[in-house]
Amino acid sequence: MLFEDEASFYRQPSQGWLWAYMGRQQPKMRYSNRSNTRMRVVGFLDAVKGKVLSFDCSSVTVPRLRRCLEEVACHYQKARRIYIVWDNWPNHFHPGLQDFFKGHPNISVIALPTYAPWLNPIEKLWRLVRQFVTHAHPWCDDFSQFKNAVREQLHEFLSGSTKLLQYVGLLT
């Protein structure tokens, strides 16, 4: 079972509260004078092993999503059955993707209800990346370094992680 979702990560650091002990001023964040470019990520979270397959791009289109699904099918080619759980984004039900599923009868889709992100554990992975990488980050002037930091965090889970499964609530 794979939980799928897309996320956006932005060049400018988030402006949320920073932790500071009493009497200490919070550090000032730098902001780039460039546009707030975004990095789009498509991720698949393996509910058993805690593996994360991630693909980044400038925008998530149906052809790109189809290529991601082809990579997933290759990665799990020995699996008898693959269940992909995702939300009700209209691109997920595009005829181009439906053709893909006709060619891969071992892949089944489970659609989550509309506006129910708490049912998709990969949403907690995005929260983790935002907490530890993109919140108050120092790479606003170097977007390629920012993207590499996000990729490194996601590649940390490429071989599986029980800690990640615990964090997202799939393992107690």
C-alpha positions as CSV (number, residue, x, y, z in Angstrom):
1,M,0.0,0.0,0.0
2,L,1.4,3.3,-1.1
3,F,0.1,6.7,0.1
4,E,0.5,9.4,-2.6
5,D,0.4,13.1,-2.5
6,E,1.9,16.3,-4.0
7,A,3.5,19.1,-2.0
8,S,4.9,22.5,-2.7
9,F,8.0,23.9,-1.1
10,Y,8.9,27.6,-1.5
11,R,12.2,29.5,-1.9
12,Q,11.3,32.0,0.8
13,P,11.6,30.7,4.4
14,S,8.3,30.3,6.3
15,Q,7.6,33.0,8.8
16,G,6.1,30.9,11.6
17,W,7.3,31.2,15.2
18,L,10.8,30.1,16.0
19,W,11.6,28.5,19.3
20,A,13.6,30.8,21.6
21,Y,14.2,30.4,25.3
22,M,13.2,33.3,27.6
23,G,15.1,36.5,27.2
24,R,16.6,35.5,23.8
25,Q,15.7,37.3,20.6
26,Q,14.6,35.2,17.7
27,P,17.1,35.1,14.8
28,K,16.2,37.3,11.9
29,M,15.4,35.4,8.7
30,R,16.9,36.4,5.4
31,Y,14.5,36.8,2.4
32,S,15.6,36.8,-1.2
33,N,14.6,39.7,-3.4
34,R,13.9,37.1,-6.1
35,S,10.4,35.7,-6.8
36,N,9.1,33.0,-4.4
37,T,9.9,30.1,-6.7
38,R,8.4,26.8,-5.7
39,M,9.5,23.2,-5.9
40,R,6.7,20.6,-6.5
41,V,7.2,17.1,-5.1
42,V,5.2,13.9,-5.8
43,G,5.7,11.4,-3.1
44,F,4.8,7.8,-2.4
45,L,5.0,6.4,1.1
46,D,5.2,2.6,1.5
47,A,2.9,1.8,4.4
48,V,4.8,-1.3,5.4
49,K,8.5,-0.5,5.0
50,G,8.4,3.3,5.4
51,K,10.1,3.8,2.1
52,V,9.5,7.1,0.3
53,L,9.8,7.4,-3.5
54,S,9.8,11.1,-4.4
55,F,10.0,13.0,-7.7
56,D,10.4,16.7,-7.9
57,C,9.5,19.1,-10.8
58,S,8.4,22.6,-11.4
59,S,4.7,21.6,-11.8
60,V,2.8,18.4,-11.5
61,T,1.1,17.6,-14.8
62,V,-0.7,14.5,-15.9
63,P,2.2,13.2,-18.1
64,R,4.6,13.8,-15.2
65,L,2.3,12.0,-12.8
66,R,2.1,9.2,-15.2
67,R,5.9,8.9,-15.4
68,C,6.0,8.8,-11.6
69,L,3.5,6.0,-11.6
70,E,5.6,4.1,-14.2
71,E,8.6,4.5,-11.9
72,V,6.6,3.1,-9.0
73,A,5.4,0.2,-11.1
74,C,9.0,-0.6,-12.0
75,H,10.1,-0.3,-8.4
76,Y,7.4,-2.7,-7.2
77,Q,7.4,-5.0,-10.3
78,K,7.5,-8.1,-8.1
79,A,4.4,-7.1,-6.2
80,R,1.2,-9.0,-7.0
81,R,-1.0,-6.1,-6.0
82,I,-0.2,-2.5,-5.4
83,Y,-2.8,-0.2,-3.7
84,I,-2.3,3.5,-4.2
85,V,-4.2,5.7,-1.8
86,W,-4.6,9.4,-2.9
87,D,-6.9,12.3,-2.7
88,N,-9.6,13.5,-5.1
89,W,-7.4,15.9,-7.1
90,P,-8.9,16.1,-10.6
91,N,-5.6,15.1,-12.2
92,H,-5.8,11.8,-10.5
93,F,-8.9,10.9,-12.5
94,H,-7.7,12.2,-15.9
95,P,-8.2,9.8,-18.8
96,G,-4.4,9.7,-19.4
97,L,-4.0,8.2,-16.0
98,Q,-7.0,5.9,-16.3
99,D,-5.3,4.4,-19.5
100,F,-2.2,3.8,-17.4
101,F,-4.2,1.8,-14.9
102,K,-5.8,-0.3,-17.6
103,G,-2.3,-1.3,-18.7
104,H,-1.4,-2.2,-15.1
105,P,-4.2,-4.4,-13.7
106,N,-2.1,-5.1,-10.5
107,I,-2.4,-1.5,-9.4
108,S,-5.6,-0.4,-7.7
109,V,-6.5,3.1,-6.6
110,I,-8.2,4.0,-3.3
111,A,-9.6,7.5,-3.4
112,L,-9.8,9.4,-0.1
113,P,-12.8,11.6,0.7
114,T,-12.6,15.2,-0.4
115,Y,-11.0,17.6,2.1
116,A,-9.7,14.8,4.4
117,P,-5.9,15.3,4.5
118,W,-5.7,13.7,8.0
119,L,-6.5,10.3,6.4
120,N,-3.3,10.5,4.3
121,P,-0.2,9.8,6.4
122,I,2.2,11.3,3.7
123,E,0.8,14.7,4.7
124,K,2.7,14.2,8.0
125,L,5.9,13.6,6.0
126,W,5.4,17.0,4.3
127,R,5.0,18.5,7.7
128,L,8.3,16.9,8.8
129,V,10.1,18.3,5.8
130,R,8.7,21.8,6.4
131,Q,9.7,21.6,10.1
132,F,13.3,20.5,9.6
133,V,14.2,21.8,6.2
134,T,12.1,24.6,4.8
135,H,11.1,26.5,8.0
136,A,13.5,29.4,8.5
137,H,16.0,27.9,6.1
138,P,19.1,29.8,5.0
139,W,19.0,29.0,1.2
140,C,16.7,31.7,-0.1
141,D,19.3,33.1,-2.5
142,D,20.3,29.7,-3.8
143,F,17.3,27.7,-5.1
144,S,19.3,24.7,-6.2
145,Q,20.8,24.3,-2.8
146,F,17.3,24.6,-1.3
147,K,16.0,21.9,-3.6
148,N,19.0,19.7,-2.7
149,A,18.3,20.0,1.0
150,V,14.6,18.9,0.4
151,R,15.8,16.0,-1.8
152,E,18.3,14.9,0.9
153,Q,15.6,14.9,3.6
154,L,13.4,12.8,1.4
155,H,16.2,10.4,0.2
156,E,16.9,9.7,3.9
157,F,13.7,7.5,3.7
158,L,14.5,5.8,0.4
159,S,15.5,2.5,2.0
160,G,12.7,2.6,4.6
161,S,12.3,3.9,8.1
162,T,10.4,2.6,11.1
163,K,10.8,6.0,12.8
164,L,9.0,7.6,9.8
165,L,6.2,5.0,10.1
166,Q,5.9,5.9,13.8
167,Y,6.0,9.6,13.0
168,V,3.2,9.4,10.5
169,G,1.1,7.1,12.7
170,L,1.3,3.8,10.8
171,L,3.3,2.0,13.4
172,T,2.9,2.2,17.2
